[in-house]
Structures are given as C-alpha cells and as structure tokens.
Amino acid sequence: MLGFLQYLIDSKRIDKSLWWNKVDRAIVQGSLSAWSDYERRTSASSSVTTGAHEWGKYIRGPKINDRHVGGSWRQAWNGHQRGLWHGVARSGSLVVHETYAERIFIWKVLNNVEYYSRTGIDIDGALGVGIVLAGYPRTYPATGFTACTTLNREDYGTFVSRYYKPPSGWRDWCNRSYLNT
C-alpha cells in the first residue's frame, strides 16, 4: 500500500489531480485516525465508513513478525478498502476534471485493487507492487496508449461500478485508437 502511495506522489497524481488527492486523503485519514486513537489509548475509532474502525483492528491486532506492526493482511485490506470506497464515493464530481484516458486508468486501478484485496495477493511483497506498478503510467495524466494497455482485472467490475462508472465506450476507443484489434 505504501508502494502505491509513493507511485502516486512520484507520478504527480497527488499534486495535480483533485480526484486522486481526495480519494487518497480518505484512505490515509482513516489510518491516521486509528493511529491517533491507538496512541491516546482510546478504543478503536467508530467511523466505519472512513475505514478508521478497520484500521484500528489492524493496528491492535497481534504482531505477526518483525515486519508487521499489527494484525493480518485481511485487516489491513479492510481498512484500505473502506477508506478507498468512501473516498471514491465522495469524489465523483471531481472526475470530470480528468482526461478521458486518465478516467480509463482510474477504472483499471480500482478494478485491480479490488481484485488484489479480495484474493489476498501480497502486492507489497518484494516483487508484487513493483510488477503491478511497472505497467502503470509514470506521469500524470495517463496517455491513451498507457491507459489502454494497463492491466485490468475486472473480476469484480460489477462491484467497482457501484462507486465508479467506467468511461462510456472506453473499450471501443482503446481498440480503435491504440490497440488496433
């Protein structure tokens, strides 16, 4: 998760995109609220929608080994996903400021992260996040070519589309403009 945050900073999405900034603030805010509660020795934050409650469970979980602060990967993903979908739901009006190609890229990232969270694949492992991010555009906004050729795990596309609708006709646009299929 930290690897992806670093990617967002390096690619300037955090600085230049209102949508990315607001969504990622929602994820981070839930985590920070949970850490604040932990440091004050108060009970886990009651905000379920922002993910603070789930992050609190992770922070207070049993330490697994020297690399882990708290609980299980499932608890960490639960906190991340609650914050993510809370942020996406609250940022819908900002997506109009994104280019068509960037909106395709957003759709694919949301599908990919939902896939990884549900399957339990450790994308923060030594190779995992690097492999995923290697195919992501290095700069903001995404070009049509990079958006169209980015990996897309749509296994949970129906769920993702409850929060974020893919750009209309994006597959035809990619096929016609960039993939020549």
Steps between C-alpha positions, in 0.01 A plus 500: 500500500786736576659412167189618318488821702861567398401437138219757527746755636770425240254512208364835629145368531479618861619851405312552174177301530214608723343153464810298599578742781155478657475121469842440650437746781197290597715184519777669696259684732346175620844362576612818678184511710558141609865571588395807697250293698766236560754753627244656735411151620135552411276240343499448126343783305132450438506638144431192292452684170844662498679180586632626836318223683654233275845659520462497878442125496817459295711722727380323812539154346763257624846569364572226247876551455763775502375646172139543616372766734166341566252253372436307183517601137119462488458763773733738317314448172164554676619837629641595161190399308255674736700820465539455125131454424407779741741728313383390156134557595580850626717592199263422215450861393876552467551235232375743233834681537686188388584422139316216331816288508554569872141394571569170323814461711304574820243233404776246453679588825176469697433159343855386568503610864165333565633180345817504713310580819255213450749239386753579771793530264780681682576783260725667758736203496849530359387467138123544510450875501789552259345265247159666525639855483741425215209510258347817640561838334796687649351844446167672550269495321514159334539498124248309296754231424602442863139508621389251236790260557488502882412165658132478592371235740124541456404201711310736732399763243134481599591591857740777391239654270278566803751769597668596175359464150747427221517761226233431241633307200852469636564153356403609148707817539805298605452243224450765233767742616777301664467127481402458132305182563 
